[in-house]
Amino acid sequence: MSMKQATSIDDYLEEVPEEARAALEKLRKVIRTAAPKAVETISYRIPTYKYHGMLVGFAAFKNHLSFFVMSPSLMEAHRDELKAYETAKATIHFTADKPLPAALVKKLVKARIEENEARVTH
């Protein structure tokens, strides 16, 4: 998907096709609920959340959407819950018609918050 370089998550989402945009807006809402102190930004040209470092991110691609968990160890720890999805090292791929369950996203975001907080307090 060829997109102009976004300067905010709103700009990014404006460029995403409507069906994918709706799925990503729902994902954004869940992330913001689970991580109210996280700062929204664009990093590496994708919507990203920062809280004591990189937290999570998401993006739209031609054939799928991605939720970037940014933690291979967390992906491994939740492998059973993620087996219904195509995954990469620290990323979950999904489609607009089969979005990630809010409960799973909340659980992963909260686990990432714990990882980042543990890293800065030790």
N, C-alpha and C positions, 0 to 999 in steps of 0.2 A: 504494500500500500504506500503510495507516494504522498507524503504530507508536507505542508510547509512547516518550518520549524516553529513549534508552539512555545510561547513564553509563559503559559499558565495551563493548568489542567482544563479550564473552561475552553481555552483556545484549542487545545488538543482534541477535546471531545467534539467541538464544532466540525472538525474535519473528518470524523469517523462516520461511516454510513449509519443510517438511523437505527436499524435493528441492533447492530453492535453497540452503538452509543447507549441505547436503553440498558443493555446488559452491563456495560461499564459504569453507567451512572448508578445503578443499583449496587454494584461492587464498591464504588466510591463511598456511597452512603454507609455501607456496612463497615468499611475500613475506618471512616471518620467516627462512627459510633464506638467501635472497639478501641480506637486510639485517638481520643479527643485532644491529647496534647501534641500529637504529631503535626509536623509542618508539611503542607503540600508544596511540591516543587516539581520542576521538570529537570530530570537528570538523565544523561545519555539519551536525550530526546523522547523520554517516556515519563508519564505521570509517576511520581515517586513520593513516598512519605518518609520523613526523617524524624527520628526520636532517638537521641543518643547515638547518632549514626544512621545509616540507611536502615529502613524498617521493611517496607514492602513496596511493590509497584505494580503497574498493569499496563497493558498495551493491546492495540488492535493490529492484527496482521491480515493478509488477504484471506487465508483459509481458517483462521482460528483467533481466539483471544488468549492472552496470557496473564496469569497472576504470578508475579515474581515474589517468591517467599524469601529469597536471598539467604537461605540457610540450608545447605545440604544435610546437616545433621537433623534439622527439624523435619525435612522431607523424609528422611530415613525413619525417624521416630513415628511418623504418621503414615507410613507406607501402606498399611492395611486400609486406612480410610481413603487413600488416594488411588487405590488400584483400579477404580472405575474410570480414571482419567489418564490421558497421555501426559507423562511428566518428563522433565529434563532434570539436570542436576539440582536446581533449586527453583524450578518453575513448573506451574501447572497449566496445561493447555485445556481450553474448553471452547464451546461454541455459544453463540447468542441464544440459540434455541434450547440449550442445556446448560444454563449458568451454574456456577458453583453455589452450593447451599450456604445461606447466610451463617448458619451455625458453624459450619466448617471454616469459613473465612474468619469469623470472630475468634474461633479457637486458635487458628494459626497466627493471626495478628497479635493476640494476647501472649502467645508463646514467644513470638519475636520480641515483644516489649520486654518480657522477662529476660530473654537472652541479652538484649542490649543493656538493660539496667544492671544485670549481673556483671557484664563486662566493664561498665564504668564505675561500679562500686567496689570492685576487687582489684 
